[in-house]
Amino acid sequence: MPQRIDFTEETSDDVVQASFARTPDPRLRHVLQRLVHHLHAFARDVELTQDEWERGIAFLTETGQMCDDDRQEFILLSDVLGLSMLVDAITNRSLSANDEVTASTVLGPFHVVDSPPRGNGDTISLVDGGEPCLVTGRVLGSDGTPLPGALVDVWQADERGFYDVQTPERTPRGNLRGLFTTDDAGRFHFRTIVPAAYPIPHDGPVGRLLQLTERHPYRPAHIHFIAGAPGHHPLTTHIFVAGSDYLDSDAVFGVKDSLIKEFPVVQADPPAEGADLPLPFRHCHVDIRLDVAR
């Protein structure tokens, strides 16, 4: 049997790492041992006190208690700490190195798995209000080849900055959400409204963290996209409304220059997809380029 080592401030890392040495899954073993190493190093570095540890446990407990089917407070915490964007950057290194592929960004806490299927040209805005907007786009391979039959999942906030799940008393479920399929030329289009900049939910522990650190909770105006096609890596991304507030200080660090798009006003000569829309309206075009699965 291995010799027992007393648990001390100096030996804690080695003692706890050794306890995971027989973990059958090598990846799980590596992740846990490195987590222990960095966690113990952090506690020693800041000389974590018992009171601070207890307050930290209470904070994490409350974070979990704020989670339900419509709200994920732990994702919010990950977002405001920049961890979500870091994991995205690590996961999509190949995309970051390829200028021919659309940049990825965070999923966010308000995606729903069962987005309502809609036909090209349908509206995703199910209630009155907001500035009318036409979104046109294509899903392409990295070489520019159109990808017919690609799925494009979209969701966004309304003109007041709320998602449907945040305002169930006035907004039908599925408002400002839709699942579209590209046509034979890889095209999709839908009608919506211009989204507003909005605060992430800040009535819970993550909001108090931002308040204590004098950080604002706002995100610039954007529309979410997940695009996927056979033989290609699925992509999670946004398009951000050019000129929106908070582009330089997104609370979750999700803005990339290549994802900022103009939403010009159409007052005459609308594109074919919006020929029957009352003028004026806003229009945004986006090409989503996917990397080949390897």
C-alpha positions in Angstrom: 0.0 0.0 0.0 1.2 3.5 -0.7 2.4 5.4 2.3 0.0 7.9 3.8 0.9 11.5 3.6 -0.4 14.1 6.1 -2.7 16.6 4.5 -1.0 20.0 4.9 -1.0 23.3 3.1 2.1 22.2 1.2 0.9 18.6 0.4 -2.8 19.2 -0.3 -2.4 19.2 -4.1 -0.4 15.9 -4.2 -2.7 14.1 -1.7 -5.9 14.9 -3.5 -4.5 14.3 -7.0 -3.4 10.9 -5.8 -7.0 10.1 -4.7 -8.0 10.2 -8.4 -5.1 8.2 -9.7 -7.2 5.0 -10.3 -10.0 6.8 -12.3 -10.5 4.5 -15.3 -11.4 7.2 -17.8 -8.0 8.9 -18.6 -9.7 12.2 -19.7 -11.7 12.4 -16.5 -8.7 11.6 -14.4 -6.6 14.4 -16.2 -9.4 17.0 -15.9 -10.0 16.3 -12.2 -6.3 16.3 -11.3 -5.6 19.5 -13.1 -8.7 21.1 -11.5 -7.4 20.1 -8.1 -4.0 21.5 -8.9 -5.3 24.9 -10.0 -8.0 25.1 -7.4 -5.6 24.5 -4.5 -3.1 26.9 -6.1 -5.8 29.5 -6.2 -6.8 29.0 -2.6 -3.1 29.3 -1.5 -2.5 32.3 -3.8 -5.3 34.4 -2.3 -5.0 32.9 1.1 -8.7 32.0 1.1 -10.3 32.4 4.5 -13.0 30.1 6.1 -15.5 32.9 5.9 -14.8 33.6 2.2 -15.0 29.8 1.5 -18.5 29.7 3.2 -19.7 32.8 1.3 -18.4 31.2 -2.0 -20.3 28.0 -1.2 -23.5 30.0 -0.5 -23.0 31.9 -3.8 -22.7 28.7 -5.8 -25.7 27.2 -3.9 -27.9 30.2 -4.7 -26.7 30.1 -8.4 -27.9 26.5 -8.6 -31.2 27.4 -7.0 -31.8 30.1 -9.7 -31.7 27.5 -12.5 -34.8 26.1 -14.1 -36.0 25.0 -17.5 -36.0 28.6 -18.8 -33.0 30.1 -17.0 -29.5 28.9 -16.5 -27.8 31.0 -13.9 -24.6 28.9 -14.1 -24.3 29.7 -17.8 -24.7 33.4 -16.9 -21.9 33.0 -14.4 -19.7 31.3 -16.9 -20.6 34.0 -19.4 -19.7 37.0 -17.2 -16.4 35.4 -16.1 -15.4 35.0 -19.8 -15.3 31.2 -19.4 -18.0 30.5 -22.0 -16.1 32.5 -24.6 -12.8 30.9 -23.7 -14.2 27.4 -24.1 -15.7 28.5 -27.4 -12.3 29.8 -28.5 -10.6 26.5 -27.5 -13.3 24.4 -29.2 -13.2 26.4 -32.4 -9.5 27.0 -32.8 -9.6 25.8 -36.4 -12.4 28.3 -37.2 -10.5 31.2 -35.6 -7.5 30.4 -37.9 -9.7 30.2 -41.0 -10.9 33.6 -42.4 -13.2 31.8 -44.8 -15.4 30.4 -42.0 -17.9 32.5 -40.0 -16.7 33.3 -36.5 -18.4 31.5 -33.6 -19.5 33.0 -30.3 -21.4 32.0 -27.2 -24.7 30.1 -27.1 -26.2 32.2 -24.3 -28.8 31.2 -21.7 -32.0 31.5 -23.7 -31.6 28.9 -26.4 -34.4 26.3 -26.5 -34.0 22.8 -28.0 -37.3 22.7 -29.8 -37.3 25.8 -32.0 -40.5 26.0 -34.0 -40.0 25.0 -37.7 -40.9 27.8 -40.1 -40.9 28.3 -43.9 -38.7 30.7 -45.7 -40.3 34.1 -45.7 -42.3 33.5 -42.5 -42.3 35.9 -39.7 -40.9 35.0 -36.3 -42.5 38.0 -34.6 -45.8 36.8 -33.2 -46.9 40.0 -31.4 -47.2 43.7 -32.4 -44.5 46.1 -31.8 -40.9 46.8 -32.9 -39.3 48.0 -36.1 -40.0 45.6 -39.0 -36.9 43.9 -40.3 -36.1 41.5 -43.1 -33.2 39.1 -42.6 -31.8 37.3 -45.7 -28.9 35.0 -45.8 -27.1 32.0 -47.2 -25.4 29.0 -45.7 -22.2 28.2 -47.6 -19.2 26.0 -47.4 -15.9 27.6 -46.6 -15.2 27.7 -50.3 -18.4 29.6 -51.0 -20.4 26.5 -52.3 -24.1 26.9 -51.4 -25.4 24.3 -48.9 -29.0 23.3 -49.7 -31.0 21.7 -46.9 -29.0 23.3 -44.2 -30.8 24.0 -40.9 -30.7 27.5 -39.5 -32.0 28.0 -35.9 -32.6 31.7 -35.0 -33.7 33.4 -31.8 -33.6 36.9 -30.5 -34.9 39.4 -28.0 -37.7 41.8 -28.7 -37.7 45.6 -29.0 -37.7 45.9 -25.2 -34.8 43.5 -24.8 -36.8 40.4 -23.6 -36.9 36.8 -24.8 -40.2 35.0 -24.9 -39.3 32.8 -21.9 -38.8 36.0 -19.8 -42.3 37.4 -20.4 -44.7 34.4 -20.6 -47.6 36.6 -19.4 -47.5 38.7 -22.6 -45.5 36.7 -25.2 -46.4 33.4 -26.7 -43.8 30.6 -26.5 -41.8 30.6 -29.7 -42.0 34.3 -30.3 -38.9 35.5 -32.1 -37.6 32.0 -32.7 -37.6 29.8 -35.8 -36.0 26.8 -37.5 -35.4 27.3 -41.2 -34.2 25.1 -44.0 -32.2 26.6 -46.8 -33.4 26.2 -50.4 -31.6 24.7 -53.4 -29.3 27.8 -53.5 -28.5 27.6 -49.8 -30.7 30.7 -49.1 -33.0 31.5 -46.2 -35.0 34.6 -45.2 -37.4 35.6 -42.5 -39.3 38.6 -41.2 -38.7 39.8 -37.7 -38.1 43.1 -35.8 -34.9 44.8 -34.9 -33.7 43.5 -31.5 -32.8 45.8 -28.7 -29.7 45.8 -26.5 -30.7 44.3 -23.2 -29.4 43.4 -19.7 -28.7 39.7 -19.0 -30.9 38.6 -16.0 -29.4 40.5 -13.0 -31.9 39.8 -10.2 -29.9 36.9 -8.9 -26.4 36.1 -7.6 -24.7 36.9 -11.0 -26.3 40.3 -11.0 -25.1 41.0 -7.5 -21.6 40.0 -8.6 -21.7 42.5 -11.4 -23.0 45.2 -9.0 -20.3 44.5 -6.5 -17.6 44.8 -9.2 -19.3 47.9 -10.8 -19.8 46.1 -14.1 -23.0 46.7 -16.2 -25.1 43.7 -17.3 -25.9 44.8 -20.9 -25.4 43.0 -24.2 -25.5 44.8 -27.5 -28.4 44.1 -29.9 -28.0 40.8 -31.7 -29.7 37.8 -33.4 -28.5 34.3 -32.5 -27.9 31.6 -35.2 -27.0 28.0 -35.1 -26.4 26.6 -38.6 -25.6 23.0 -39.6 -25.4 21.0 -42.8 -24.3 17.4 -43.5 -20.6 17.0 -43.7 -19.9 20.3 -42.0 -19.2 21.4 -38.5 -22.3 23.1 -36.9 -21.8 26.7 -36.0 -23.2 28.8 -33.1 -22.9 32.5 -33.7 -24.6 35.9 -33.6 -25.0 38.9 -35.8 -24.7 42.2 -33.9 -26.5 45.4 -35.0 -24.0 48.0 -36.1 -24.2 51.1 -34.0 -25.8 49.4 -31.0 -24.8 50.4 -27.5 -22.4 48.1 -25.6 -20.6 46.8 -28.7 -17.3 47.7 -26.9 -18.4 46.4 -23.5 -20.5 43.3 -24.0 -21.2 41.8 -20.5 -20.4 38.3 -21.8 -17.5 39.3 -24.2 -19.2 37.8 -27.2 -18.6 40.6 -29.8 -16.3 40.0 -32.8 -15.8 42.6 -35.4 -16.7 40.3 -38.3 -20.1 39.6 -36.7 -21.2 43.3 -36.6 -23.6 43.9 -39.5 -25.4 46.9 -40.9 -29.2 47.0 -40.7 -29.9 49.8 -43.3 -33.4 51.2 -43.8 -35.1 50.2 -47.0 -37.3 53.0 -48.3 -37.5 52.0 -51.9 -36.4 49.1 -54.2 -36.7 46.4 -51.6 -34.9 43.0 -52.3 -37.1 40.4 -53.9 -37.6 38.5 -50.6 -39.2 41.7 -49.1 -41.1 42.9 -52.1 -44.4 42.5 -50.3 -43.3 44.1 -47.1 -44.7 47.6 -46.3 -42.0 50.3 -46.6 -39.9 51.3 -44.8 -38.2 48.4 -43.0 -34.7 47.4 -42.0 -32.7 44.8 -43.9 -29.7 42.7 -42.9 -28.0 40.1 -45.1 -25.7 37.5 -43.6 -23.7 34.7 -45.2 -22.9 31.9 -42.8 -19.8 29.9 -43.9 -19.3 26.4 -42.4 -16.1 24.5 -42.1 -16.0 20.9 -43.5 -16.1 18.2 -40.8 -12.8 16.5 -40.5 
